[in-house]
Amino acid sequence: MKYTLKSIFNLALVLISLSAAAQEKKPDTIVPKTERYGLRVGADLYKIARSIYDKDYKGFEITGDYRLTQKIYIAGEIGNENKTTDEPQLNFTTKGTYFKAGFDYNIYKNWLDMENMITLGMRYGVSSFSQELNSYTIYNPNPYFDETDVVTVSRKYNGLSAHWIEFVAGVKAEVFDNLFMGFTLRMNRLVSNKKPSDFDNLYIPGFNRTYDGDFGVGFNYTISYFIPIYKKQNLPKVEEEKKKEE
């Protein structure tokens, strides 16, 4: 019994030693993860659908991003909008194009070969557009028989522009090989706004409706296709730090 216990004890020491040795060597045996880098191009499905069901709206948006590092993507959007806004006091039409450029940072850690994304980012947006005032209502505090004084005009303002900054949060998920579906939410802040002397830019292509003069919100719902360009092996962050220390 004494020798049996001694043998078990010695075997336990050997197993512990082997386990410790294996743990020490484990970082050197981690296989780097091969990840794909390339260009993703898509379109905003919401603007396409809205152009079909909303008679006062026509628009499209092309989206794209390029994977620059393991977490950072260069991203941008380009689009065109033609929207008629009908409000109780005003009816006006906005036409123009816009371009946005910036970056996305992927905060989602994928496992296996997944390439899904949860991103935070920023954009700088530029829009060139025109406004056409179609009609307006003269304010009357004491109307008779609910009468309203509507004035029909056709006053067009060309050469308008706006610059703004967007804070972006979004999600992209791979639904089929290289095909992604996703959406983004955006908070906008105007940097500059060239507007007519007697009319305000209440709607700006790419920026959407202006609130309190400077702020806006927006979103898109996209489908995109990923075009692989090259592959790169990326080590886990802990492993990279250990290799730098060595």
N, C-alpha and C positions, 0 to 999 in steps of 0.2 A: 504494500500500500504506500509505503514511504517513497519507494522508487517510482511508483505510478504517479503520485502527486508531483514529484520532482520533474518527471518527464512532461507532464501537462503544463507545469509552470514554465519549463524551458521552451516548450512549443509555443506557449502564449507569447513569451518574449520574442521568439523568432518572428511570429506573425505580426506583432506590433512593430518590430524593426522593419519588416518588409513593407508594411502599410505606410510607415513614415517615409521610407525610401521612395515608395511609389508616389506619395503625395508631393515629395520634393521634385520628382522628375516630371510630374503631371503637366506643369506649364510648358515644358519643352516639347510635349507631345501633342499640344493643341494644334489642330489643323486650321490654318487661316481660312476664313470664309470668303469664297469667291462671289463678288457682287458685280452687277451689270451697270454700266454707265452709258447714257445716251440721251436722245431727244424724245420728248413726249409732246404730241400735237393733238389738239382737240377743238371742240366747239361747245358753246353754251346752249344746252337744250331748252332752257327756259325762254330765251329770246326767240328761238325758232318757233316754239309752241305758241308764244304770245303773239307772234306775227300772224299766226293762223286764226286764232280765236278773237283777237282784239282788233277791230277795224280802225282804231285810232293809233295803232302802233306797227311799225316795221323796223326790224333790227336784227343784227347778227353780231357774234363775237367769236373770234378765233383765239384760243389759248395755247400756251406753250411753256415748257420748262426744260432746262438742261441740267443734269446732275454734275455739279462742279466738284464736290467732295463727298465724303461718306454721309454727311448730314445736310449740306447746303446745296440748294438748287437756284440757279438763275431762272427767273420766271417773268412772264409778261402776257398782256392781252392787247388785242387790237380789234376795233369794232366800229359800227355805224348805227345810228339811231335816227328815226323819223317819228316823232310823237306829237300828237295833238292833245293838249290838256284842256279839259272843259270844267271850269269851276263856276260857282255862282256869280262871281264878279268879272271873270276873265275867260276868254277862249283864245288860246295861242298855240302855234305850231313850232316845234324845235327840230332842226335838222343839223346833223354834223357827224364828225368822226372823232375818234379818240385813240390814244395809245398809252399803255401803262407798262412800266418796267421796274423790276425790283428783285427780291429774293424770297425764298421760303426755307425755313429750317424745320427739318423732320425730327419731332420729339418722340416718335414711336419706335420702339425696338422690336424689329421683326425676328421671327424664329424660323428655322429651316430655310427654305428658298423664297419666303414671302417678300413682297415688295410694297406693302401697304404703307400709307403715310398719314400722320396727323401733324399738321404744319402750323407754324406761326411765321408771319412775314410782313413785309412792307412793300408798297409800290409808290412810284411817283407818276402821277397821271397828267396828261396834256390833252385838251380838247379844243377843236376849232369848229365853230358852228354858227348858225343864224337863227334868229327868232322872228316870227311873224305874228303880229297881233291881229287876230281875226275879228274880235268884238269885245266890248266891255259894257258893264252895267253902271249907270249913274246912280250913286247912292241917294236914296230918297227916304228920309226917316218917317214920313207920313204919306204912304201910298194910298190912293183911292182904288177900291175894288181890286186890291193886290196887283195893281199895275206896276210894271217895271220899265224903266227907260233903257233899252238895249241899243247901243250904238254899234253899227257894223262898219268896220274899217278893214283896210288891207295894208297895214304898215309893216314893212320888212326892215330888219336890222341885220346887216351882214358884217363880216370881219370880227366876230366876237370870239373870245378865247378864255380859257380857264386853266389853272394849274392847281394841283392838290396832292396831298399825301394820304395814302390809305394804310390802315392797319388791318391785316388779313389773318383769319383763322380758317383752316380747312381740313378736309378729309378726302383721301383717295384710296379706293380699294380695287384690287385686281379681280375682275369677275370672270374673265377668260384669259388665255395666254396673251399677254401684252396689251389687253384691253382693260381700261380703267374707268370707273364711274366715281364721281365725287362732287363735292359742293364746297363753297367758301362763303363766309360771312365777312362783311367789310364795314369799317368805320372810316369816314372821310372827313378831311379838314382842308378847306380851301386855303391856298397860298396866295393866289392872285385871281382876279375875276374882272375881265373887261366887259362892261355892260353898257347898254344904251343910256343916254342922259335922262330919258323920261320913262324908262321901263326897266324892270329887274329881271335877272336870269333866274327864274323860279325852277327851271329844269335845265340840266346840263348833260349832254351825252357822255356816258361813262361814269358820271358822278351821281346821276339821278336827281331826285327832288332835293332842293336846298332847304334846310331848316335853320331858323335864326340867322340866315344870311351866309353862314360859313360851314355848317355841318351837314353831313349826309350819311346815309346808310345804303348798303346794297348787298347783293348776293348773286351767285351763279350756280348752275347745276350742270356739270360737264360730263361729256364722254370723250375719252382721249385714247390715243394709241401710242405705245412706247416703241421707239426704234432703237434697238441696241447698237452701240458703236464699238465698245470695247469692254473687256472685263478686267477687274482688279481684285487682288487678294487683300483683304482687310483683317488685321488681327484684332481681337477684343481689346478694349481700351486698357484694361489692367495689364494685359500681356505687352502692349506697346510701351507702357510706362516702365515695366520691368526690364525690357530690352534696352531702353534708353539709359537706365541706371547701370546696366552692365557695360 
